């Protein structure tokens, strides 16, 4: 079996989205086959690409240029599914990049187990969303998508703590806030296939946020850093947006993120009331 960092780069340099997720799942299965059999594994080191390989479609636009989705119509709900598929594909690359990008930093084997598992599950989530799109006569790449999703990875390419703070603990935690509302949209539309898929995503994303919190606190503890002020400083530095309530406090707590990590940032990042 090739070193894990090389596996990660193999996924990152695969452009076709379905092929990327097939490879991701196959390599994850190989990793866990060796781990469960107590066979030797090698992490290795790698230099991942600055930007992962991407298919020709969807066309990527600046966030302000992506049309707003009106979910009262099937076309609007398809656009929402497309956006979720795009998020999940980026998450596949983000999790493999977490392995490859910081492979020179010694970490416990559990760190790699967690992010391989997360990448495997994100691959499954992408394919679930693609299946839903195809059941509605659409496909991933049929619409435009958000070009800014890799920005957090670019900004934190040399900051391990920053990556853990911004990607799983902010961006993925936001998914815990908004997914229940998406589920209600498709329940109202009586689309059980999508409801079932989103429930799988919702259940499994809690662990991905928890992995971020666990390893953020691990690194802070190893370097004798107070995690809460460090988290606040990193989010202020790297997160280009506002932390907007309402927050899913129960699921965030389940993932190991206490309210005093995000509420102070939400209060200071929100615009004045007159501008909301």
C-alpha positions in Angstrom: 0.0 0.0 0.0 1.3 3.4 -0.9 2.0 6.0 1.9 -1.1 7.8 3.0 0.2 11.2 2.0 0.6 9.9 -1.6 -2.9 8.5 -1.5 -4.2 12.0 -0.5 -2.4 13.5 -3.5 -3.8 10.9 -5.8 -7.3 12.0 -4.9 -6.4 15.7 -5.0 -5.0 15.4 -8.6 -8.0 13.5 -10.0 -10.3 15.9 -11.9 -13.4 13.9 -12.7 -15.8 14.3 -9.7 -17.2 10.7 -9.7 -13.7 9.2 -10.3 -12.3 11.3 -7.5 -14.9 10.0 -5.1 -14.5 6.4 -6.3 -10.8 6.7 -5.7 -11.3 8.3 -2.4 -13.5 5.5 -1.1 -11.2 2.8 -2.5 -8.1 4.3 -0.9 -10.0 4.8 2.4 -11.1 1.1 2.3 -7.4 0.1 1.8 -6.3 2.2 4.7 -8.8 0.7 7.1 -8.3 -2.8 5.8 -4.6 -2.4 6.9 -5.5 -0.7 10.2 -8.1 -3.3 11.2 -5.7 -6.1 10.4 -3.0 -4.4 12.4 -0.8 -4.3 9.3 2.0 -1.7 9.0 1.0 1.7 7.4 3.2 4.6 6.3 2.1 8.2 6.5 4.9 9.6 4.4 5.2 13.3 3.3 3.8 15.0 0.2 3.5 18.3 -1.6 -0.2 18.6 -2.5 -1.3 21.0 -5.3 -2.3 24.5 -4.4 -5.6 23.8 -6.0 -7.2 20.4 -6.4 -8.0 19.1 -9.9 -11.5 20.0 -10.9 -13.9 18.9 -13.8 -14.5 21.4 -16.6 -18.0 21.9 -15.2 -19.5 23.5 -13.1 -18.4 26.9 -14.1 -17.1 28.6 -10.9 -18.2 32.2 -10.2 -17.5 34.7 -7.5 -19.9 34.2 -4.6 -21.8 37.4 -5.4 -22.4 36.2 -9.0 -24.0 32.9 -8.1 -27.8 33.2 -8.5 -29.9 33.0 -5.3 -31.9 29.8 -4.9 -35.7 30.0 -4.6 -36.6 26.7 -3.1 -40.3 26.9 -3.8 -39.8 25.4 -7.3 -38.2 22.1 -8.4 -35.6 24.1 -10.3 -34.7 26.0 -7.1 -34.5 22.8 -5.1 -32.3 21.3 -7.8 -30.0 24.4 -7.4 -29.9 23.7 -3.7 -28.9 20.1 -4.3 -26.2 21.2 -6.7 -24.8 23.6 -4.1 -24.7 20.9 -1.5 -23.0 18.5 -4.0 -20.4 21.2 -4.6 -19.8 21.7 -0.9 -19.4 17.9 -0.4 -16.9 17.6 -3.3 -14.8 20.4 -1.8 -15.0 18.7 1.5 -13.5 15.5 0.0 -10.5 17.5 -1.1 -10.3 19.5 2.1 -10.0 16.4 4.2 -7.4 14.7 2.0 -5.5 18.0 1.9 -5.5 18.0 5.7 -3.6 14.8 5.5 -1.2 15.7 2.8 -0.6 19.4 3.5 0.5 18.9 7.1 2.1 15.5 6.7 5.5 16.7 8.0 3.9 17.5 11.4 4.0 14.4 13.6 0.5 13.4 14.7 -1.1 10.3 16.4 -2.4 7.6 14.1 -5.9 8.5 15.2 -5.6 11.8 13.4 -5.2 10.0 10.1 -8.0 7.5 10.9 -10.4 10.4 11.6 -9.7 12.4 8.4 -9.6 9.3 6.1 -13.0 8.4 7.5 -14.3 11.9 7.0 -13.0 12.0 3.4 -14.7 8.6 2.8 -18.0 9.9 4.2 -17.8 13.2 2.2 -17.3 11.1 -0.9 -20.4 9.1 -0.1 -22.3 12.4 0.6 -21.3 13.8 -2.8 -22.5 10.7 -4.6 -25.8 10.8 -2.7 -26.4 14.3 -3.8 -25.4 13.4 -7.4 -27.9 10.5 -7.3 -30.6 12.9 -6.1 -29.8 15.4 -8.9 -29.9 12.7 -11.5 -33.2 11.4 -10.2 -34.5 14.9 -10.9 -33.1 15.0 -14.5 -30.1 17.1 -13.6 -26.4 16.4 -12.8 -23.4 17.9 -11.0 -22.0 20.5 -13.4 -25.4 21.5 -14.9 -25.3 24.8 -13.0 -22.7 27.4 -11.9 -21.1 27.1 -8.5 -19.3 29.0 -5.8 -15.6 29.7 -6.6 -14.6 30.8 -3.1 -14.9 27.5 -1.3 -11.2 26.7 -1.6 -10.1 30.1 -0.2 -10.0 28.9 3.4 -7.6 26.2 2.3 -5.4 28.6 0.4 -5.4 31.1 3.3 -4.4 28.4 5.9 -2.0 26.4 3.7 0.9 27.1 6.1 -1.2 27.2 9.4 -2.3 23.9 10.7 -4.2 25.3 13.6 -5.8 27.9 11.3 -7.0 25.1 9.0 -8.6 23.2 11.8 -10.2 26.3 13.2 -11.7 27.6 10.0 -12.6 24.5 7.9 -14.2 22.0 10.3 -14.9 24.3 13.3 -16.5 27.2 11.3 -17.4 26.1 7.8 -18.5 22.6 8.6 -20.2 23.7 11.8 -22.3 26.0 9.7 -23.6 22.9 8.0 -25.0 21.7 11.3 -26.9 25.0 11.6 -28.5 25.0 8.1 -29.1 21.3 7.3 -32.3 20.9 9.4 -33.9 23.7 7.4 -32.9 22.0 4.1 -34.4 18.8 5.3 -37.7 20.6 6.0 -37.7 22.0 2.5 -37.6 18.6 1.0 -40.0 17.1 3.5 -42.5 19.7 2.4 -41.8 18.8 -1.2 -42.4 15.1 -0.3 -39.0 14.2 -1.7 -38.0 11.2 0.4 -34.9 10.3 -1.5 -33.4 13.8 -0.7 -34.7 13.7 2.9 -33.0 10.4 3.5 -29.7 11.6 1.9 -29.6 14.8 3.9 -30.3 12.9 7.1 -27.3 10.7 6.5 -25.2 13.8 5.8 -26.5 15.6 9.0 -25.8 12.6 11.2 -22.2 12.1 9.9 -21.2 15.7 9.7 -21.3 16.1 13.5 -18.3 13.8 13.7 -16.3 15.8 11.1 -16.8 18.9 13.2 -15.8 17.0 16.3 -12.6 15.8 14.6 -11.7 19.4 14.0 -12.4 20.4 17.6 -10.5 17.3 19.0 -7.3 17.9 17.0 -7.4 21.7 17.4 -7.5 21.1 21.2 -4.8 18.4 20.9 -2.4 20.8 19.1 -3.1 23.6 21.5 -2.5 21.3 24.5 0.7 20.0 23.0 2.0 23.6 22.5 0.6 24.9 25.8 -1.8 27.3 24.0 -5.1 28.5 25.5 -7.6 27.2 22.8 -10.4 29.6 23.1 -8.5 32.9 22.5 -6.4 31.2 19.9 -9.5 30.1 18.0 -11.0 33.6 18.1 -7.7 35.1 16.8 -7.5 32.5 13.9 -11.1 33.0 12.9 -10.7 36.8 12.8 -7.6 36.3 10.7 -8.8 33.8 8.2 -12.6 33.7 8.0 -13.9 36.2 5.4 -17.5 36.5 6.5 -19.8 36.8 9.4 -20.7 34.1 12.0 -24.5 34.4 11.8 -27.0 32.9 14.3 -29.1 31.0 14.7 -26.7 28.3 15.8 -27.5 24.6 16.3 -26.1 24.7 19.8 -27.0 21.1 20.6 -25.2 19.7 17.7 -22.2 22.0 18.1 -22.0 20.9 21.7 -22.1 17.3 20.6 -19.2 18.1 18.3 -17.2 19.6 21.2 -17.6 23.3 20.4 -18.9 25.4 23.3 -21.0 28.5 22.8 -18.2 30.8 24.1 -16.2 29.8 21.1 -18.6 31.2 18.5 -21.0 33.6 20.2 -18.4 36.3 20.9 -17.3 36.2 17.2 -20.9 36.3 16.0 -21.6 39.4 18.1 -18.5 41.3 16.9 -18.8 40.1 13.2 -22.4 41.0 12.7 -23.1 44.4 11.0 -24.9 47.1 12.9 -28.7 46.5 13.2 -29.5 49.3 10.7 -27.4 47.5 8.0 -28.9 44.0 8.5 
